[in-house]
Amino acid sequence: MANGFLRDLGIPDTLHSLRHLCLTEACQIGGIRVAQEIAGHASISTTAPYTKVAPRDLREVMHAVGRRIAS
């Protein structure tokens, strides 16, 4: 019913895909613990599949780690 309403509005997403998007954004902004709290999950292992990490973010973090180790 709700997904049909979204489609009627021209939004191709489902409520579930929007949940993934919201939790991914929350994780990027506040970390996985924040996303876990927003989702209401008891375990981070339940939250993790809802979040995506961009390859660019991985590279940036690894470069920062390398700089810290080198200094």
Secondary structure as GFF3:
##gff-version 3
##sequence-region A 1 71
A	DSSP	alpha_helix	2	8	.	.	.	ID=ss1
A	DSSP	alpha_helix	15	30	.	.	.	ID=ss2
A	DSSP	alpha_helix	32	39	.	.	.	ID=ss3
A	DSSP	alpha_helix	44	47	.	.	.	ID=ss4
A	DSSP	three_ten_helix	48	50	.	.	.	ID=ss5
A	DSSP	alpha_helix	55	70	.	.	.	ID=ss6
###
